[in-house]
Amino acid sequence: MDVFFLLVFLAFLFVMSIGGVLYWAVMSGQFEDSDENASVILQDEDAAIALPDSEWGSEATRVPSAKSSLPMR
């Protein structure tokens, strides 16, 4: 029976700590204006980075062919 009271007390402390964390999150503004952060990605205003003409045909931008990706046997 002593274990039961210990578990009830620990459960009470656990629930109170979760309630305290939730209260802190609400009062500190963690849940304010959540729609703005979700729509920021849709409003992409970054300028496109233009590569110099010499880099358009470089090896870094080419896709390897199927023959070169096959393992040697």
GROMACS elastic network, one bead per residue, 0.5 to 0.9 nm:
[ bonds ]
;  ai    aj funct       b0    kb
    1     4     6  0.51232   500
    1     5     6  0.66676   500
    1     6     6  0.88138   500
    2     5     6  0.53009   500
    2     6     6  0.62888   500
    2     7     6  0.87274   500
    3     7     6  0.61320   500
    3     8     6  0.85931   500
    4     7     6  0.51450   500
    4     8     6  0.61904   500
    4     9     6  0.86066   500
    5     8     6  0.50421   500
    5     9     6  0.60979   500
    5    10     6  0.85504   500
    6     9     6  0.51266   500
    6    10     6  0.61385   500
    6    11     6  0.85482   500
    7    10     6  0.50143   500
    7    11     6  0.59725   500
    7    12     6  0.84467   500
    8    11     6  0.50711   500
    8    12     6  0.61100   500
    8    13     6  0.86579   500
    9    12     6  0.50522   500
    9    13     6  0.62678   500
    9    14     6  0.86238   500
   10    13     6  0.50553   500
   10    14     6  0.61008   500
   10    15     6  0.86482   500
   11    15     6  0.61565   500
   11    16     6  0.85150   500
   12    15     6  0.52149   500
   12    16     6  0.61070   500
   12    17     6  0.85630   500
   13    16     6  0.50858   500
   13    17     6  0.60609   500
   13    18     6  0.86109   500
   14    17     6  0.51936   500
   14    18     6  0.62681   500
   14    19     6  0.85941   500
   15    18     6  0.51633   500
   15    19     6  0.61042   500
   15    20     6  0.85603   500
   16    20     6  0.60501   500
   16    21     6  0.86285   500
   17    21     6  0.62063   500
   17    22     6  0.85677   500
   18    21     6  0.51556   500
   18    22     6  0.61684   500
   18    23     6  0.85404   500
   19    22     6  0.50827   500
   19    23     6  0.60279   500
   19    24     6  0.85400   500
   20    23     6  0.50189   500
   20    24     6  0.60926   500
   20    25     6  0.85639   500
   21    24     6  0.50666   500
   21    25     6  0.61409   500
   21    26     6  0.86686   500
   22    25     6  0.50679   500
   22    26     6  0.62153   500
   22    27     6  0.85855   500
   23    26     6  0.52476   500
   23    27     6  0.60878   500
   23    28     6  0.84749   500
   24    27     6  0.51972   500
   24    28     6  0.59097   500
   24    29     6  0.86123   500
   24    30     6  0.87073   500
   25    28     6  0.53354   500
   25    29     6  0.64403   500
   25    30     6  0.52971   500
   25    31     6  0.73291   500
   26    29     6  0.55324   500
   26    30     6  0.59278   500
   26    31     6  0.62285   500
   26    32     6  0.82537   500
   27    30     6  0.76657   500
   27    31     6  0.88949   500
   28    31     6  0.84532   500
   29    32     6  0.52297   500
   29    33     6  0.87811   500
   30    33     6  0.87502   500
   30    34     6  0.85973   500
   31    34     6  0.61789   500
   32    35     6  0.86931   500
   33    36     6  0.58205   500
   33    37     6  0.75400   500
   34    37     6  0.57106   500
   34    38     6  0.67740   500
   35    38     6  0.51857   500
   35    39     6  0.63832   500
   35    40     6  0.88225   500
   36    39     6  0.52992   500
   36    40     6  0.62286   500
   37    40     6  0.53714   500
   37    41     6  0.77258   500
   38    41     6  0.66853   500
   38    42     6  0.80995   500
   39    42     6  0.53226   500
   39    43     6  0.68395   500
   40    43     6  0.52731   500
   40    44     6  0.72322   500
   41    44     6  0.59916   500
   44    47     6  0.88146   500
   46    49     6  0.88634   500
   50    53     6  0.89801   500
   51    54     6  0.80540   500
   51    55     6  0.63356   500
   51    56     6  0.68729   500
   52    55     6  0.56344   500
   52    56     6  0.70219   500
   53    56     6  0.55285   500
   53    57     6  0.79393   500
   54    57     6  0.67304   500
   54    58     6  0.72466   500
   55    58     6  0.50755   500
   55    59     6  0.85262   500
   55    60     6  0.82736   500
   55    61     6  0.79310   500
   56    59     6  0.89197   500
   56    60     6  0.88782   500
   56    61     6  0.68763   500
   56    62     6  0.89150   500
   57    60     6  0.82008   500
   57    61     6  0.66961   500
   57    62     6  0.71915   500
   58    61     6  0.58234   500
   58    62     6  0.68559   500
   59    62     6  0.52680   500
   59    63     6  0.82300   500
   59    64     6  0.89214   500
   60    63     6  0.82044   500
   62    65     6  0.89929   500
   64    67     6  0.82703   500
   64    68     6  0.65406   500
   64    69     6  0.70260   500
   65    68     6  0.55491   500
   65    69     6  0.67237   500
   66    69     6  0.53534   500
   66    70     6  0.66442   500
   67    70     6  0.55700   500
   67    71     6  0.88336   500
   68    71     6  0.80364   500
